[in-house]
Structures are given as C-alpha cells and as structure tokens.
Amino acid sequence: MNKIDPNKTLPQIHQREIVAKSGLFRVERLDLEFSNGATRQFERMAGSGSGAVMIVPFIDSETLLLIREYAAGTHSYQLGFPKGLIDPGESPLEAGNRELKEEAGYGANVLKEVHTVSMAPTFFDAKMNILLAQDLYECRLEGDEPEPLEVIPWSIHELDALLARDDFIEARCIAALFLVQKYLAKSSSGEK
C-alpha cells in the first residue's frame, strides 16, 4: 500500500495577485516556494463565498428527481441535479433545501451530507457538498433561473440508461449519483 505523508509541508505563498476579473470569476496568480526550494507561479480561479451544494432528491425509494436546464458552457439543455451556491450565513443543509425548493419545487424533511467534492483542485478553489434529500414535500420558492426548469422523475432501475444519455454528462452529477448510491447501499446494510 502506498504511504501518504500527512505532514508534508505546503508551499509558501510569497505573493497573491488578482490578474483577471469578470462578473463571475477572478483569476489569481500565486508566487510559490516549495519545501525543496523550487519556485513557481501558479494561476487559479480564486474561490469566493461558502461553496456550493448539489442535491440528489428521492421522491420515493425508487425514483429520483432530475432537472433539465440550459447550460451556457455547452449551449445545450442538460439533465442534472438541483444545485447552487451556499448563501452567506447558510449551512450546506439549509442551502440544499432552499435550492431544492427553488429548482424542483420540493422541500425535504430528511437531508443528509454524503460527501464533498472539488472540481479541478489544481486550478479551481471551490467545493461542492453532495446532499441526499428524502421524504419530500411540495414547496416552491422563487429562484433566479431565467425560465422554469423541467423536473423529471427517473427510476433507479434505469440508471444505465441515464448514464448513456448525451444530456447527462456533468462529472459532478455522475459522481453524486455514484456517491449517493454507495451511501444508500451502506445505510441499508447497516454499515457505518
């Protein structure tokens, strides 16, 4: 088995500078010195806020809910799970329930934190909390989407068909699906 040194010294940051900025993103340059004396400049997307949440909602024990929304990055409509930023002062669970109400029209009596993932941690300082939502009830909040989102029930017995679709391609959604599936399998077998 490989050994991982938990005490490895992080590089020292000598200087930070915002080198580009848009309405959504800030690019930060870091001047770093590693423990062996090597120096490098790295650029990364600077993080902001408290992170984000993605919710895998189950309307019943065998049916999850997907949303279909416009994805500007690929200029297409994509299937995925409700997601959004954590507002200042919110916990991930509070943000998850709010986003679920805004995007899917449901609240959850049961919300559980399953795992935290990062997207491209070499270049992007952002974390997403994956949440499982169960025991749903109808409740809609006004969201910030430019058009109503389609809510699509999907059987857990048809996950291979979902994964084969060309409109269910976001890596975080696929990771969330597998993480929740594993979490539920452990929970039903009594594992911790």
SERO-4910 file (N, C-alpha, C, O; in steps of 0.05 Angstrom, whole numbers):
BEGIN
 pado doro    nc1    nc2    nc3   cac1   cac2   cac3    cc1    cc2    cc3    oc1    oc2    oc3
  Met    A     17    -24      0      0      0      0     18     25      0     38     26     13
  Asn    A     10     45    -15     25     70    -16     22     85     10      1     86     22
  Lys    A     44     98     18     43    115     41     40    144     33     52    153     14
  Ile    A     22    157     47     18    186     42     27    201     66     18    195     89
  Asp    A     45    220     63     56    235     85     36    257     93     33    277     79
  Pro    A     22    253    116      2    273    124     15    299    134      1    319    137
  Asn    A     41    299    139     54    323    149     70    338    128     86    355    135
  Lys    A     66    331    102     81    344     81     76    375     83     53    383     85
  Thr    A     97    390     81     96    419     83     84    431     58     93    426     36
  Leu    A     64    448     62     52    462     39     72    483     29     88    494     44
  Pro    A     71    489      3     88    510     -8     81    537      6     59    542     14
  Gln    A    101    554      8     97    580     20     88    599     -2    100    600    -24
  Ile    A     67    614      4     57    634    -15     71    660     -9     67    672     13
  His    A     87    670    -28    101    695    -24     85    719    -33     87    741    -22
  Gln    A     68    715    -54     52    737    -63     27    726    -77     28    705    -90
  Arg    A      5    740    -74    -20    735    -88    -28    760   -103    -26    782    -93
  Glu    A    -39    756   -127    -48    779   -142    -71    770   -160    -69    750   -174
  Ile    A    -92    786   -161   -114    782   -180   -104    793   -207    -98    816   -209
  Val    A   -103    775   -227    -93    783   -253   -115    785   -274   -110    796   -296
  Ala    A   -139    776   -268   -161    779   -287   -187    776   -271   -188    762   -250
  Lys    A   -208    790   -280   -233    790   -266   -256    793   -285   -254    808   -305
  Ser    A   -278    778   -280   -302    782   -296   -325    784   -276   -321    785   -251
  Gly    A   -349    784   -286   -372    784   -268   -375    759   -251   -386    761   -229
  Leu    A   -364    737   -260   -366    712   -246   -340    702   -234   -340    688   -214
  Phe    A   -317    708   -247   -292    695   -240   -270    715   -233   -270    738   -243
  Arg    A   -252    706   -216   -227    721   -210   -204    701   -214   -204    680   -203
  Val    A   -184    709   -230   -161    693   -234   -139    704   -216   -132    728   -218
  Glu    A   -127    687   -199   -107    695   -180    -81    682   -187    -80    658   -193
  Arg    A    -59    698   -187    -32    687   -191    -19    684   -164    -19    703   -147
  Leu    A     -7    661   -159      7    656   -134     37    653   -140     44    638   -158
  Asp    A     54    666   -125     83    662   -126     89    643   -103     86    650    -80
  Leu    A     98    618   -110    101    597    -90    131    588    -87    146    590   -106
  Glu    A    137    580    -63    163    567    -58    158    540    -44    145    539    -23
  Phe    A    168    519    -57    164    492    -46    185    485    -26    205    499    -24
  Ser    A    181    464    -10    199    458     12    227    450      2    246    452     17
  Asn    A    229    442    -23    256    436    -34    270    460    -46    291    458    -58
  Gly    A    257    484    -44    269    509    -53    260    517    -81    265    539    -90
  Ala    A    246    499    -96    236    506   -122    215    528   -120    198    527   -102
  Thr    A    215    546   -139    195    568   -140    179    566   -166    190    558   -187
  Arg    A    154    572   -164    136    572   -188    115    593   -184    108    601   -162
  Gln    A    103    601   -207     79    617   -208     57    599   -217     59    585   -237
  Phe    A     35    599   -202     11    584   -209    -12    604   -213    -13    624   -199
  Glu    A    -30    598   -231    -54    614   -233    -78    595   -226    -78    572   -233
  Arg    A    -97    607   -212   -121    591   -205   -145    609   -205   -143    634   -203
  Met    A   -168    597   -207   -193    611   -204   -196    615   -174   -197    596   -158
  Ala    A   -197    640   -165   -200    646   -136   -228    639   -127   -248    645   -140
  Gly    A   -229    625   -104   -255    618    -93   -268    642    -80   -255    662    -73
  Ser    A   -294    640    -78   -309    661    -64   -333    649    -51   -343    628    -60
  Gly    A   -341    660    -30   -365    650    -16   -360    626      1   -338    620      9
  Ser    A   -382    611      5   -381    589     24   -383    562     10   -387    541     23
  Gly    A   -380    561    -16   -382    536    -31   -409    532    -43   -425    551    -46
  Ala    A   -415    508    -50   -440    502    -65   -451    475    -55   -438    460    -41
  Val    A   -475    470    -64   -488    444    -57   -500    432    -83   -507    446   -101
  Met    A   -501    406    -83   -516    391   -104   -533    371    -89   -523    357    -71
  Ile    A   -558    370    -96   -578    354    -81   -587    331    -99   -596    335   -122
  Val    A   -586    306    -89   -597    283   -103   -623    277    -88   -623    264    -67
  Pro    A   -646    286   -100   -671    282    -86   -686    257    -95   -686    249   -118
  Phe    A   -698    243    -75   -714    219    -80   -743    226    -73   -749    232    -50
  Ile    A   -760    224    -93   -789    228    -88   -801    204    -75   -821    207    -60
  Asp    A   -790    181    -79   -796    156    -64   -771    139    -65   -751    147    -75
  Ser    A   -773    115    -54   -748     99    -51   -737     89    -77   -714     80    -78
  Glu    A   -752     91    -99   -742     81   -124   -741    102   -146   -736     96   -169
  Thr    A   -747    127   -139   -748    148   -160   -734    173   -151   -740    185   -130
  Leu    A   -714    181   -167   -700    206   -161   -711    227   -180   -723    221   -200
  Leu    A   -705    252   -173   -714    275   -189   -690    288   -202   -669    293   -190
  Leu    A   -692    293   -228   -672    308   -244   -685    334   -252   -709    337   -253
  Ile    A   -668    353   -258   -677    378   -270   -664    380   -298   -642    370   -302
  Arg    A   -678    393   -316   -667    399   -343   -665    429   -345   -685    443   -343
  Glu    A   -641    438   -350   -637    467   -352   -616    474   -373   -600    457   -381
  Tyr    A   -617    499   -381   -598    508   -401   -570    510   -389   -566    520   -367
  Ala    A   -550    499   -404   -522    500   -396   -507    518   -416   -502    509   -439
  Ala    A   -499    542   -408   -487    561   -426   -460    551   -436   -452    556   -459
  Gly    A   -445    536   -419   -419    526   -427   -419    508   -452   -401    509   -468
  Thr    A   -440    492   -455   -443    474   -478   -465    483   -497   -470    470   -517
  His    A   -479    505   -490   -501    516   -506   -521    493   -512   -527    487   -535
  Ser    A   -530    480   -491   -548    457   -494   -565    456   -469   -559    469   -448
  Tyr    A   -586    440   -470   -602    433   -446   -591    407   -435   -586    388   -449
  Gln    A   -586    407   -409   -574    384   -395   -591    375   -372   -605    391   -359
  Leu    A   -591    349   -367   -603    337   -344   -583    337   -321   -559    334   -326
  Gly    A   -592    342   -297   -574    341   -274   -590    343   -248   -614    339   -249
  Phe    A   -576    348   -227   -589    350   -201   -591    379   -193   -575    396   -202
  Pro    A   -610    387   -176   -611    414   -167   -585    422   -153   -573    405   -139
  Lys    A   -576    446   -157   -551    455   -146   -550    485   -144   -566    499   -156
  Gly    A   -532    495   -127   -529    524   -125   -509    532   -103   -499    515    -89
  Leu    A   -504    557   -102   -485    568    -82   -497    569    -54   -522    572    -51
  Ile    A   -480    566    -35   -488    570     -7   -487    600     -1   -466    612     -4
  Asp    A   -510    611      7   -511    640     13   -497    645     40   -495    627     57
  Pro    A   -487    670     44   -474    677     70   -493    671     93   -517    679     92
  Gly    A   -483    658    113   -499    652    137   -514    625    135   -525    617    155
  Glu    A   -515    613    112   -529    588    109   -510    564    114   -486    565    109
  Ser    A   -521    542    125   -507    517    126   -511    503     99   -529    510     84
  Pro    A   -495    483     93   -500    468     68   -528    455     67   -540    455     46
  Leu    A   -538    446     90   -565    434     91   -586    455     86   -606    449     71
  Glu    A   -583    478     97   -603    500     92   -602    508     63   -623    512     50
  Ala    A   -578    511     51   -576    518     23   -588    496      5   -601    502    -15
  Gly    A   -583    471     13   -594    449     -3   -624    449     -4   -636    445    -25
  Asn    A   -636    454     19   -666    454     20   -677    478      4   -697    476     -9
  Arg    A   -663    501      6   -672    525     -9   -670    520    -39   -689    525    -54
  Glu    A   -647    509    -48   -643    504    -76   -662    483    -87   -672    486   -109
  Leu    A   -668    463    -71   -687    442    -79   -715    455    -83   -729    448   -102
  Lys    A   -723    473    -65   -749    486    -68   -749    505    -92   -769    506   -107
  Glu    A   -727    519    -97   -726    537   -120   -725    523   -146   -739    531   -165
  Glu    A   -710    501   -148   -706    488   -174   -725    465   -180   -731    460   -203
  Ala    A   -733    451   -160   -750    427   -164   -778    430   -153   -796    413   -160
  Gly    A   -783    450   -137   -810    453   -125   -816    434   -102   -839    429    -96
  Tyr    A   -795    425    -89   -798    407    -66   -780    416    -44   -758    427    -49
  Gly    A   -788    411    -19   -771    413      4   -766    384     14   -779    366      5
  Ala    A   -747    381     32   -740    355     43   -742    355     73   -731    372     86
  Asn    A   -756    335     84   -756    331    112   -731    318    122   -723    321    145
  Val    A   -717    303    104   -692    290    111   -671    298     90   -674    294     66
  Leu    A   -650    311    100   -627    319     84   -602    309     98   -598    313    122
  Lys    A   -585    295     82   -560    284     94   -537    292     77   -538    292     52
  Glu    A   -515    300     90   -490    305     76   -477    279     69   -472    262     87
  Val    A   -471    275     44   -459    249     34   -429    252     31   -414    234     39
  His    A   -420    273     17   -391    276     11   -387    304      1   -405    318     -6
  Thr    A   -362    313      1   -354    338    -10   -335    333    -33   -316    317    -30
  Val    A   -340    345    -56   -322    342    -79   -311    369    -88   -322    390    -81
  Ser    A   -290    367   -103   -277    391   -114   -275    388   -144   -270    366   -153
  Met    A   -278    409   -158   -275    409   -187   -248    420   -194   -243    444   -189
  Ala    A   -231    404   -206   -204    413   -215   -189    428   -194   -183    452   -197
  Pro    A   -182    415   -171   -170    429   -149   -142    441   -155   -133    458   -140
  Thr    A   -130    432   -176   -104    444   -184   -108    473   -193    -90    490   -191
  Phe    A   -131    479   -204   -136    505   -216   -160    521   -204   -163    544   -210
  Phe    A   -176    508   -188   -201    520   -180   -206    515   -151   -206    492   -142
  Asp    A   -210    536   -135   -214    534   -106   -244    535   -100   -254    556    -93
  Ala    A   -257    512   -104   -286    511    -99   -293    482    -90   -283    463   -101
  Lys    A   -311    481    -71   -320    455    -61   -351    454    -64   -365    474    -62
  Met    A   -360    430    -69   -389    425    -72   -396    403    -52   -384    381    -52
  Asn    A   -416    408    -36   -427    389    -17   -449    373    -31   -468    384    -41
  Ile    A   -445    346    -32   -466    328    -43   -485    321    -21   -477    311      0
  Leu    A   -511    326    -26   -531    320     -6   -552    300    -17   -558    300    -41
  Leu    A   -562    283      1   -584    265     -5   -609    277      7   -610    284     31
  Ala    A   -630    279     -9   -656    290      1   -677    268     -1   -681    256    -22
  Gln    A   -691    264     22   -712    244     23   -736    256     37   -735    277     49
  Asp    A   -759    241     36   -783    249     49   -791    278     39   -792    297     55
  Leu    A   -795    280     13   -800    306      1   -829    314      4   -847    298      7
  Tyr    A   -833    340      3   -860    352      4   -860    375    -16   -840    388    -20
  Glu    A   -883    381    -28   -885    402    -47   -882    429    -34   -895    435    -14
  Cys    A   -864    445    -45   -859    472    -35   -841    487    -56   -819    478    -61
  Arg    A   -851    508    -66   -836    523    -87   -828    550    -77   -844    565    -66
  Leu    A   -803    557    -81   -792    584    -76   -784    596   -103   -777    581   -121
  Glu    A   -786    622   -104   -777    636   -128   -746    634   -130   -732    639   -111
  Gly    A   -736    625   -153   -707    623   -157   -697    644   -176   -712    663   -182
  Asp    A   -672    641   -185   -660    661   -202   -657    651   -231   -643    663   -247
  Glu    A   -671    629   -238   -669    618   -264   -685    635   -284   -706    645   -277
  Pro    A   -675    638   -308   -689    655   -328   -714    643   -340   -730    657   -351
  Glu    A   -717    616   -336   -741    602   -346   -747    579   -327   -729    570   -313
  Pro    A   -772    570   -327   -778    547   -309   -762    523   -316   -758    517   -340
  Leu    A   -753    509   -296   -737    484   -301   -756    461   -302   -776    459   -288
  Glu    A   -750    442   -320   -765    418   -322   -756    399   -299   -732    396   -295
  Val    A   -775    387   -286   -769    367   -265   -776    340   -276   -799    336   -284
  Ile    A   -757    321   -276   -761    296   -289   -756    273   -269   -733    270   -259
  Pro    A   -777    257   -263   -773    234   -246   -757    212   -261   -762    209   -285
  Trp    A   -739    198   -247   -723    178   -261   -720    154   -242   -712    156   -219
  Ser    A   -727    130   -252   -726    106   -236   -696     98   -231   -679    100   -249
  Ile    A   -691     89   -207   -664     80   -200   -657     54   -215   -634     46   -216
  His    A   -678     41   -226   -673     16   -241   -665     23   -270   -659      5   -286
  Glu    A   -664     48   -277   -657     57   -304   -632     75   -304   -629     92   -321
  Leu    A   -614     70   -285   -590     87   -283   -571     83   -307   -558    102   -315
  Asp    A   -569     59   -317   -552     54   -341   -562     71   -365   -546     82   -380
  Ala    A   -589     73   -368   -600     89   -389   -594    119   -385   -588    133   -404
  Leu    A   -595    127   -360   -588    155   -354   -559    161   -360   -553    181   -373
  Leu    A   -541    143   -352   -512    147   -357   -506    146   -387   -485    156   -396
  Ala    A   -522    133   -403   -518    131   -432   -527    155   -447   -521    158   -471
  Arg    A   -542    173   -434   -553    196   -448   -531    217   -453   -512    219   -438
  Asp    A   -534    231   -475   -515    252   -482   -522    279   -469   -508    299   -473
  Asp    A   -543    280   -453   -550    304   -439   -548    300   -408   -559    317   -393
  Phe    A   -535    279   -400   -528    275   -371   -498    270   -370   -489    248   -368
  Ile    A   -483    292   -372   -454    289   -376   -437    304   -355   -413    302   -355
  Glu    A   -450    319   -337   -434    335   -318   -421    316   -298   -434    299   -285
  Ala    A   -394    317   -296   -379    299   -279   -388    300   -250   -389    279   -237
  Arg    A   -395    323   -240   -404    325   -212   -431    311   -208   -435    299   -187
  Cys    A   -449    311   -227   -474    297   -226   -469    267   -226   -481    252   -210
  Ile    A   -452    258   -243   -445    229   -244   -432    220   -218   -439    199   -208
  Ala    A   -414    236   -208   -401    230   -182   -422    229   -160   -422    211   -143
  Ala    A   -440    249   -159   -461    250   -139   -479    225   -140   -486    214   -120
  Leu    A   -486    217   -164   -503    193   -168   -489    169   -155   -502    154   -140
  Phe    A   -464    164   -161   -450    141   -151   -445    143   -121   -447    123   -106
  Leu    A   -439    167   -111   -434    171    -82   -460    166    -66   -459    153    -45
  Val    A   -482    175    -76   -508    171    -62   -515    141    -64   -526    130    -45
  Gln    A   -511    129    -87   -517    101    -90   -501     84    -70   -512     66    -57
  Lys    A   -476     90    -67   -459     76    -47   -468     82    -19   -469     64     -2
  Tyr    A   -475    107    -13   -484    115     14   -509    100     21   -512     89     43
  Leu    A   -528     98      2   -553     84      8   -549     54     11   -561     41     28
  Ala    A   -530     42     -4   -524     14     -1   -512      8     26   -519    -11     39
  Lys    A   -494     26     36   -482     23     62   -503     26     84   -504     11    103
  Ser    A   -521     46     81   -542     51    100   -561     27    103   -569     20    125
  Ser    A   -569     15     80   -588     -7     81   -575    -32     92   -589    -50    102
  Ser    A   -548    -35     90   -535    -58    101   -526    -54    130   -516    -73    143
  Gly    A   -530    -30    141   -523    -24    168   -494    -16    172   -485    -12    195
  Glu    A   -479    -13    150   -450     -4    153   -449     25    161   -467     40    156
  Lys    A   -427     32    173   -422     60    181   -402     72    163   -394     95    166
***
